[in-house]
């Protein structure tokens, strides 16, 4: 789609804080520029933009129209799936996730407003993958150019690409593997000067390993990690998102779980909540690498399966993103790629049907429908609340308590109704301490104090 109107075209501003983020946005920026729009880059996300495209941590848009996507496939993996509680996207017009795994993550959080961009969430793929899949022959040629420039000695290569360089991890990698008949490719991320101490660590390691052996290669940090993966048979990291990007090139990833991550004090062990990554420890790194190389076919088959789960629209991501942005800017109500349907909204429709059946007297079918929602662990809070109150009327207080606690957890936006019912259940079981706690929470959501008086009275009766 190319703009044909005489109306002045909006300027697109792409915001980034380091070159990793810039690389994540670059395919979209190139596609937008190709369509005739003026683009600009900025490191100040507070700057006003006509159309702003963002990917940094926990930022707030200041734009006439705003788009947000991930800069990192493992972004905030330490808090999955509660990503949007810490990095809200509700202020943005359009949110973009890279594939089924992130769609599933979002579905568990879609009942919270922080996870709801104004126009919706869209499964449009990972733009960085376009470099590999838009023109695979061109990508292969560029990867071979890098191979020639490096002058690789051996047929097989092991890529080292950590999230952080600290505690001599790179040297541990080199010393463990340097006498194997493989190339060791050392690729650090292009950190910004804000992290001078990390850059100092990288400089120290690169100086140590440059020319240390004829099979060890220090790669320019600004080169896309994709080309490095294009040369690799195996990659080794701590917890880097490159372990996920490696799937794009069918490269098995190994995570060394006792390598430390210095984003806490004291540093913590690597966190690797990915079932598609081979996990090992420093002492076993050499053995693990050899095993993967010896069973390459088996591991690559597993990688191909996981790739489908992580990535959508390979080679088409930037095009689809640009199509949707243009359509939204034109005021179209039906975008080329529709927003993801939130399962919680689908479940709520089912619940409303069950509620209607109950009102008509068909309690058996209504209860059955609500039970089915609970069995599949729906994020819709109402079935837990309704069945909880039903169990209260039957004197099954313990089961009612479990259901109502779940309802409160899922109804965090405004849990007044399940909190009220849960307070009642605690009182009926003479759990005064819990009742008082829920009553305190309830007071935040019920500005009319008169509504709390019966609960206060019941709590007092329970306590005395």
N, C-alpha and C positions, 0 to 999 in steps of 0.2 A: 504494500500500500504506500503510495507516494502522495504527499499533500498537493491539492489542486486549487484550494481556495486562495483568494487574494488577501485574506486576512493575514497580518504579520504572524510568522511562525514563532512559537515559543522557543526560548533558549533552554537547553537541557544542561543542568549542572550535575556532574558526577562527583560525589563527596568520598574522600578516602583519607585514611590516617597513615598508611604505609603502602609500600609497593605490592604487598600481598593483596590488599584490598583493591588497589588499582587494577591488578591483573584479573581479579574476580569480575570487575565491572567492564573491563576493556572491550570484550566482544559485543556487549550491549551498546556501548558508546560508539563503536565502529559501525554497527548496524544503523543506529539513529543518524549518524553523520552521513551515511550512504543514502539515506532517504531525504537528505536536503536540509536537515535541521542544523542549527549552530549548536555546538557543544563546547563546554568548558569544564575544567577540573578545578576542584577546590579542596583544601585541607581544613576549611573552617565550616563545619556543619551548621553553625548559627547564621551564616550568610543567607540572605533571602534568595530563592531561586524560583523562576517561573515553573519549571518542572525539575524537581530534585530527585535524584536517584541515590539511595543511601545503602550502606552495608556495614557500618561500624557498630561497635557494641553500644547498646542502650542509648541511642541518640534520639533526639526529637526533631521532627521536620519543621522547616520554616520555608514553605513552598506553596505556590498556588495549586500544584498537584504533586503528590509525593509517592514514591515507590520504594519499597524496602526489600532487600534480599540478604541472604547469608553471605559472609565473606569466607566462611570456613565450614566445611561439611561436618566437623565435630564441634561446632560452636557451642560453648557452655555444656559440654558433655558431662560435666561433673554434677549437673542438676537435672538432666533429662528425666522425665519428659517436661519438667516444669519451666522450660526455657522462657516462655512469654511472661511469666510472673516477674522475672528479673530483667527482661528486655522486651517491654511492651511494644506491640505494633498497632495498637488501636488508633493512634493519631495519624497513621499513614493511610493514603487512599487505597493502595494496592500492595499486597504482600505476596512474595514469590518463594516457593520451596522447590527443591531440586528433584524430588522423586518420591516413590511410595513410602520409604522408611520415614521421611520427614512428614509426609501426609499422615501416617499412622500416629506419629508423635503429636501432631497438631490435633488430631481427632480426640485425643485424650484430654486436651486442654480447651477445646472449642466452646465449652460452656462458660468460659471466663472472658470478659470483655477485653482484657489485655491481649488476647489472641485473635481479635477480630478487626482486621483492617476494614475501612469504611465500605469499599467495594467488594471485599472478600479476599480469600486466600486462593492462590492460583498455583497449580502444579505445572510449571513451565520448564523444568529442567535446570541443569547446571551450566551456566554460560561458558565457564572455562573448558568444559568438555567439547565445545564447538571447535576448539583448536585442533582436536584429535579427529573428530568425526565429520566435520563439515566437508573436508577434503582429505580423505585418509592418505591418498597418494602423496599429496604435498607435505603432509605431516611426516610421513616416512622419509621423504627426501631430506627434510630439515633435520630429522633425528640422525640420519646418516652423515650429514654435514658435520654435526657435532661430534659424532664418532671419529670422523676423519681428523677434525681439529684437535681432538684429545689424543689421537694416535693410540687407541686402546690396544693393549698387548694380547689379551686373551679373548676368547669367544664369549664367555659368560661374565656378567657384571653384577655386583652387589651394590645397591644404592643406599647410602646413609643420609637420612633427611629427618633431623629431630625437630621437635617443636621449640625446645630451648637448648642452647649449648651451655653446659655448666658441669662442674665436677669432672672435667676431663672425659666426657662421654665419647667424644670423637676418637680420642686416643685409645680408649678401651676397645672400640670397634676395630680400629686399624691393627692394634697389637693382637687381637683375637684372630684376625682373618688374613693378615698380609702375606703369609707364606702359602696360602692356597693358590691354585692356578686360576685365579679369577681377577677381574678388574675391581678395584674398590673406588667407587664414585662418591665423593664427599660434597654434598649440596646443602648449604645453609640457606635459610630464608633471608630475604632482603629487609632486614630490620631497619626501622627508622632511628635517627640519632637520639630520639627520646630514650632509647634503651642502650645507651652508650656502654653500660657494663656488660650487656650481652654481646655487643659488637666487639668489645675488648676480649671476651672469652673466645669468640670466633676467630679474631685476628691471631690470638695466641695459638690456637689449635691449627689454623691453616699454615702459619709459619712453621710449626713443628712438622707438618706432614707434606708440605710442598717439597717435592724431590726426595722424600724419605725412602721411596722404593719405586721401582719402575712399573709397578702395577697399581699405584695409588695416585688418584687424580683429584685435585681441588678444582671444583667447577665454579665459574662466575656466579655470584649470588643472584644477579639480575636475570639470568637465563630462566625461562619458564620451566617449572618442575616437570611439566608434561613431556618435554623433550628428554629430560633425564630418565623419566619412567619409560620412555620409548627405547632406551638403551638397556634397561635393567631386566634381569631375570628374577631377582628377589630384592625387596627393599626392607631396610631395618630402621626402626624409629623407637621413640619412647611412647608418645601418645598422639603424635601429629595427625592432623586430618589427611595428610598425604597417604596414610594407611588406607583411607577410603578412596582417594583419587587413584591409587594404584590399581583398583579394580577396573578402571577404564581401559588400562593397557594389559589386562589379564596378568598382572604381576602380584604374586603372593606377598603379603606383608607380615613382618615379624615385629612384635612389640617386646621390648626388654622391660619387664615390669618392675625391676628393682633399680632402674635408672631414676634419679630424683628430678622432680619438677620444682623450680625455685619461685613459684608464684605464691607460696605461703612461707611462714617462718615458724618452725623450721621447715625446710623443703619436704615435700610429700613424695611418696612413690607414684609412678605413672598410673593414670587411670585409663583403662582401656575397655569400655563397655561395648565392645564390638565382637559379635560371634564369628565374623569372617576374618579375624586376625589371629595369627599363630602367636601364642604367648610363651615367652621363655624368660630366663634370668641370665645375668651376665656370665655366670660360670658355664652355662649351657649354650651360649650363643653360637659358638663354632659348630657344635654337634647339630644344632637345629638348622643352621644354614646348609650344612652338608646334606642333611636329610631332605630338605625341601628341594635342593638341586637334583638329588638322586631320584626323586619322585615328582618331577616337574609336571608331568601330564595329569596326575591325580590332583595336585593342588590347583592347577589352572582350570580344571573342570569345576572345582568348587568355587573358584573366583568368578567364573562366568555366570554361575547361578546367582551369586550375591550381587553382581553388577546390575542385574535386572531389578533388584529390590531397592537399590540406592539411587538409580538415575532414570529419569524420564526424558523423552524427546532428544535423544543423542544427536548432536549435529544441528539441531533446529532451535535450540533454546533462545538465542538472541533474537532470532526472527519472530518467534512466538511472543516474546516479551514486548518487542517493538510493536507488533500487530495489536496487542491488547492495550498498550499505552495510547497508541494513535486512536483506536476506537473509543476509548474512555474520554480522551481529550475532545473528540468530536461529539460527545454527548450520547453515544450509542448505548442503549440499555442492555443489548445482548452482545457481549464481547465475543470475539472469534473463539477463544478458549474460555468456557464458562468457569466461574468460581467453583471450588470444591464444595460439595454439599456436606455440611456439618452433620455427622451422624447423630449428634445430640438433638438437632432440629428434627431429623427424621424420627427419632425415638419419641420426641415430645408429641409429634402428630399421632403416633401409635398410642401414647399415653392418653391423649385427649379423646381418642376413640374409645379407649377402655373406660375412661371417666364417664363418657356419654352412655355406655352400656350399663354402668353401675346406676346411673340416674334413672335408666329405664327399667331397672330391676333385675338385670342379668348379671348378678354378682359373680357367678361361677366363671363365665367367660371373661368378665372384666379382670377378675383376680388372676386367671390363667395368663392373660396378656401381660399383666404387670410382672408376674413371676418370670415370664420369658425375657422381659427387659432386664430384670435383675440377674438372671442366670448368665446373660451375655455381658454382664458388667457395664450396662449402659451408664453414660455420664449424665443422664437426665435424673434430677433429684426427686421428682414427684412420685414415682412408683415406690421408692424406698420409704418416703414419708407416708403415703397412703396405706401401704401394707403394714408399716410400723404401727400406725394408729389402729388398724384393724386388729392386730395382735394384742394391742393394749386392751381393747374391748373384750378380748377372749382370755385375758389374764396371763398372756405369755410375755411377761415383762422383759426377760433377758433377751429373747429374740427381737422384740420390739426395740430394745435399746440399741442393738447392733445395727438394725436397719435405719433408725433415726440418726445415729451418729454418722452413718454413711451419707444420709440426706443432707446433714449440716455441712459435711465436708464438700459435697458437690454443689451446694447452693451458696457458695461463699459470697457471691455478689449481694445477695439479700436473704440470709438464712433465717429470717424472723419466724416463719411458720414452723419449720422443723425444730428450731431451737426451743420454741414454745412447747411443742409436743415432747421433746426430749427432757425438758425441765420437769414436765408432768410425770414422765416415766421414772426419773430419778427420785422424785418425791414419793411416788407410789412404792418404790423399793427402799425408802428411807435412806437414800444416799444424799444426805443433806449437803455434804461438801461439793459433790459434783453438781447438785442442783443450783447452789449459789454461784458456782463458776459459770454455768450456762446462763443463769439469770443476769449476771454481769455483762455477758456478751450480748444477751437479748436487749439490754437497755440501750445499746448503741444503735439498734435498728428500730426501736419503738419509741418515738419521741413523746407519745402520749403515755405518761406514767401510770395512768389509770389501768392500762392494759397489763401492767406488771403486778398489780396489787394482789390478784388471786394467787399468783405464783409465790409471791413473797409470803403470803399467809400460809400457803401449803408448806413452804420451806421451814417457817417458824414452827409449825405444828410438828414437822418431822424431827426438828432439832430438840424440841422441848417436850 
